Amino acid sequence: MSVFAGTELEDALAMMRRSGAHLARAFTEAGETTGVLFLEDIIEELVGEVQDATRRV
């Protein structure tokens, strides 16, 4: 899936949840790719760090 680079994080999260995507391409008005959004990174930015049950400390 793709989202405009100026999309608010809350809106990007809602779009990703609706589509079931865990990552999205961020693009400019010219259609150029500016980066990749990861679902986990968006959630961590909004609510704080997410503890991964499979990650060893």
Backbone bond lengths (Angstrom), bond angles and torsions (degrees), N, CA, C in turn:
res aa  C-N    CA-C-N  psi(-1)  N-CA   C-N-CA  omega(-1)  CA-C   N-CA-C  phi
1 M - - - 1.433 - - 1.511 108.68 -
2 S 1.322 117.35 162.41 1.461 123.06 -179.05 1.519 110.54 -132.50
3 V 1.330 115.49 146.56 1.467 121.25 175.97 1.521 108.82 -134.27
4 F 1.326 116.39 147.45 1.455 121.92 176.62 1.524 108.46 -64.72
5 A 1.316 117.03 140.04 1.465 122.24 -176.05 1.524 113.03 -58.40
6 G 1.320 119.07 -24.33 1.459 122.00 -179.56 1.517 114.40 -90.63
7 T 1.323 118.01 7.29 1.461 122.53 -178.16 1.526 110.81 -68.23
8 E 1.323 116.68 134.52 1.471 121.42 175.93 1.529 108.96 -63.51
9 L 1.336 116.93 146.44 1.465 120.72 -178.55 1.522 112.40 -57.84
10 E 1.335 117.19 -40.71 1.463 120.34 -179.93 1.523 110.96 -61.00
11 D 1.336 116.68 -39.39 1.461 120.87 179.07 1.526 111.15 -70.17
12 A 1.330 116.87 -40.65 1.463 120.83 177.45 1.525 109.98 -62.49
13 L 1.328 116.94 -41.34 1.463 121.42 177.85 1.523 110.41 -61.04
14 A 1.322 117.63 -46.16 1.466 121.34 -179.95 1.531 110.77 -61.56
15 M 1.320 117.20 -42.47 1.467 121.01 179.49 1.527 111.04 -64.43
16 M 1.324 116.34 -41.71 1.460 120.32 -179.66 1.522 110.89 -67.80
17 R 1.325 117.55 -38.67 1.468 120.49 178.45 1.526 110.60 -64.81
18 R 1.340 116.47 -42.99 1.473 120.13 179.79 1.522 111.78 -61.98
19 S 1.323 116.48 -38.70 1.464 120.17 -176.46 1.528 112.92 -88.45
20 G 1.337 116.94 -13.54 1.460 120.38 -178.11 1.526 113.03 79.05
21 A 1.336 116.90 13.80 1.467 121.44 -177.91 1.523 110.94 -82.66
22 H 1.319 116.12 146.94 1.462 121.77 176.22 1.518 111.49 -107.25
23 L 1.338 116.26 -7.55 1.454 120.58 174.04 1.517 109.11 -148.65
24 A 1.332 115.23 156.08 1.459 120.78 -178.72 1.521 109.74 -145.96
25 R 1.312 115.56 145.44 1.464 121.72 175.82 1.518 108.12 -83.31
26 A 1.330 116.95 131.57 1.464 121.74 174.24 1.525 107.48 -96.28
27 F 1.342 116.92 133.81 1.454 120.60 -176.76 1.524 111.84 -134.37
28 T 1.340 115.72 158.23 1.464 122.53 178.68 1.524 109.65 -89.53
29 E 1.344 115.60 176.00 1.462 120.52 176.28 1.526 111.53 -60.67
30 A 1.326 116.51 -28.27 1.465 121.39 179.11 1.527 112.10 -81.52
31 G 1.334 117.21 -2.25 1.453 121.46 179.65 1.514 114.39 86.77
32 E 1.324 117.19 5.55 1.464 120.70 179.34 1.521 110.36 -78.64
33 T 1.313 116.61 139.35 1.455 121.45 177.56 1.524 109.32 -74.21
34 T 1.339 115.80 130.47 1.464 120.00 179.04 1.521 111.95 -111.33
35 G 1.321 117.64 -12.60 1.453 119.94 179.56 1.515 111.70 167.23
36 V 1.321 114.37 -173.13 1.458 122.06 179.72 1.519 108.33 -128.21
37 L 1.323 116.01 133.53 1.466 121.70 175.75 1.518 108.47 -100.36
38 F 1.328 116.06 132.39 1.454 121.20 176.07 1.523 108.41 -107.65
39 L 1.318 116.38 136.22 1.460 121.67 -177.97 1.523 111.13 -53.57
40 E 1.317 117.71 -46.11 1.465 121.16 -178.83 1.528 111.55 -60.84
41 D 1.332 117.03 -39.77 1.468 120.35 179.65 1.525 111.53 -65.77
42 I 1.332 117.10 -39.17 1.469 120.52 178.13 1.522 109.95 -63.83
43 I 1.325 116.78 -46.46 1.467 120.83 -179.81 1.523 110.25 -61.41
44 E 1.333 117.46 -44.44 1.466 120.47 179.61 1.521 111.72 -63.50
45 E 1.310 118.10 -36.26 1.461 121.45 178.64 1.528 110.63 -66.72
46 L 1.329 116.91 -35.87 1.463 121.06 -177.17 1.527 113.54 -83.10
47 V 1.349 117.43 -37.81 1.471 119.43 -172.39 1.523 114.45 -121.90
48 G 1.311 118.25 -7.72 1.457 120.85 -178.03 1.513 110.98 110.04
49 E 1.315 115.62 173.46 1.458 120.97 -175.03 1.516 111.97 -60.76
50 V 1.336 114.61 138.47 1.458 122.24 178.47 1.521 107.44 -100.77
51 Q 1.328 117.37 126.65 1.455 121.61 177.91 1.518 109.35 -79.31
52 D 1.313 116.55 126.17 1.456 122.64 179.28 1.524 108.14 -90.67
53 A 1.315 116.86 118.16 1.463 121.36 -176.97 1.525 111.97 -64.23
54 T 1.328 117.90 -22.20 1.463 120.24 -178.43 1.523 112.50 -93.00
55 R 1.323 117.84 -8.25 1.466 121.51 -178.45 1.523 109.75 -84.40
56 R 1.339 115.84 127.55 1.467 120.14 177.29 1.510 109.47 -84.24
57 V 1.312 116.17 144.52 1.458 121.31 -178.60 1.508 110.86 -95.90
